[in-house]
Every structure is written in C-alpha cells, then in structure tokens.
Amino acid sequence: MTENKKFKFIENEIVNNDVVLFMKGTANFPECGFSSTVVNILKKLNVKFRDINVLADHELRQAIKEFSDWPTIPQLYIRGEFIGGCDIVKEMYENGDLAKLFEEF
C-alpha cells in the first residue's frame, strides 16, 4: 500500500472513531510498556477506543509517524485530534486534563 493510501486509512480511522490508539500490539495484548500504559489509562477512564496494531504493518508504522510528525508509538487521537504519546497521555491523566476531554462523551 502506498503512503497516500496509508494516510487515507489513518484519516478514515481517526474521523470515524472518537478515540483511536495506534499502538504496538492490541488492547488485549500490548507488546510494549508504553502502549500498555496508555491502554491501562484509557481502561481506568472507561473509554472505548479503537486499537490499531502498527506491528502488523510496517508501512503503517512508518506512515503514522509521518502523518503526525511524531517519532514514537503509541499515538493517541481523540475526535480527530492528535493528543500525543505515552508521556503526554500519562501527564494529562495525572493532572486530570485527560478525564476532562472525555467528559464530553
């Protein structure tokens, strides 16, 4: 699949799902500590989210980094907006900002 098609796939996922997590592994079986941390935070907040395993598709793994201009995985999107990776999500959870984002759901 070309980069353009990968970008369209990414755009489609973040437009059609309120919460999308591009991660290593799946929500039921995270394959890195950072992805696991974000999954656990979302579960603690009782947030339903679409998990997309970038390890299953090397081209997608590269495309999401280019799409967001963010070099690491996981990447969290809420209502089409890129929120950040593990450190940002963790900080937002700890200071209450993440929960506030989900109050509107």
C-alpha positions as CSV (number, residue, x, y, z in Angstrom):
1,M,0.0,0.0,0.0
2,T,1.4,3.4,-0.9
3,E,1.9,6.2,1.6
4,N,-1.1,8.0,0.2
5,K,-3.3,5.0,0.9
6,K,-1.9,4.7,4.4
7,F,-2.6,8.3,5.1
8,K,-6.2,7.8,3.8
9,F,-6.5,4.8,6.1
10,I,-5.2,6.8,9.1
11,E,-7.5,9.7,8.3
12,N,-10.5,7.4,7.9
13,E,-9.8,5.7,11.3
14,I,-9.4,9.0,13.2
15,V,-12.5,10.5,11.6
16,N,-14.8,7.5,12.1
17,N,-13.7,6.7,15.7
18,D,-13.9,9.1,18.6
19,V,-10.8,7.6,20.2
20,V,-8.0,5.8,18.3
21,L,-4.8,4.4,19.7
22,F,-2.0,3.5,17.2
23,M,0.0,1.1,19.3
24,K,2.4,-1.9,19.4
25,G,0.1,-4.9,19.9
26,T,-3.5,-4.8,20.8
27,A,-5.6,-3.5,23.7
28,N,-5.9,-7.1,24.9
29,F,-2.2,-7.9,24.3
30,P,0.0,-4.8,24.3
31,E,3.5,-5.5,23.1
32,C,5.4,-2.7,24.7
33,G,5.3,-1.0,28.1
34,F,4.4,2.4,26.7
35,S,1.4,1.0,24.7
36,S,0.4,-0.9,27.8
37,T,0.5,2.2,30.0
38,V,-1.8,4.1,27.6
39,V,-4.2,1.2,27.3
40,N,-4.4,0.9,31.1
41,I,-5.1,4.7,31.4
42,L,-7.9,4.5,28.9
43,K,-9.4,1.5,30.6
44,K,-9.2,3.2,34.0
45,L,-11.2,6.1,32.5
46,N,-13.7,3.5,31.0
47,V,-13.0,4.9,27.5
48,K,-14.0,2.8,24.5
49,F,-11.3,3.1,21.8
50,R,-10.1,1.7,18.5
51,D,-6.8,0.0,18.8
52,I,-4.6,-0.4,15.7
53,N,-1.5,-2.6,15.9
54,V,1.3,-1.0,14.0
55,L,3.5,-4.1,14.4
56,A,1.2,-5.9,12.0
57,D,2.0,-3.5,9.2
58,H,5.5,-1.9,8.8
59,E,4.3,0.6,6.2
60,L,1.5,1.8,8.6
61,R,4.1,2.0,11.4
62,Q,6.1,4.5,9.3
63,A,3.1,6.3,7.9
64,I,1.6,7.1,11.3
65,K,4.9,8.7,12.4
66,E,4.9,10.9,9.2
67,F,1.2,11.6,9.4
68,S,1.5,13.0,13.0
69,D,5.1,14.3,12.7
70,W,5.7,12.4,15.9
71,P,8.5,9.8,16.1
72,T,7.2,7.3,18.6
73,I,4.4,4.8,19.2
74,P,1.8,4.8,20.8
75,Q,-0.1,7.7,19.4
76,L,-3.5,8.7,20.8
77,Y,-6.1,10.6,18.8
78,I,-9.3,11.9,20.3
79,R,-12.1,13.2,18.0
80,G,-9.6,13.6,15.2
81,E,-7.0,15.5,17.2
82,F,-3.6,14.1,17.9
83,I,-3.1,14.1,21.6
84,G,0.4,12.6,21.9
85,G,2.4,9.6,23.1
86,C,2.7,7.8,26.4
87,D,4.4,10.6,28.4
88,I,1.9,13.2,27.3
89,V,-1.1,10.9,27.9
90,K,0.3,9.9,31.3
91,E,0.8,13.6,32.3
92,M,-2.7,14.5,31.2
93,Y,-4.1,11.6,33.1
94,E,-2.3,12.5,36.3
95,N,-3.3,16.2,36.2
96,G,-6.9,15.5,35.2
97,D,-6.8,17.0,31.7
98,L,-7.4,13.7,30.0
99,A,-10.5,12.9,32.1
100,K,-11.9,16.4,31.2
101,L,-11.5,15.6,27.5
102,F,-13.8,12.5,27.9
103,E,-16.4,14.3,30.0
104,E,-18.0,15.5,26.7
105,F,-18.5,11.9,25.5
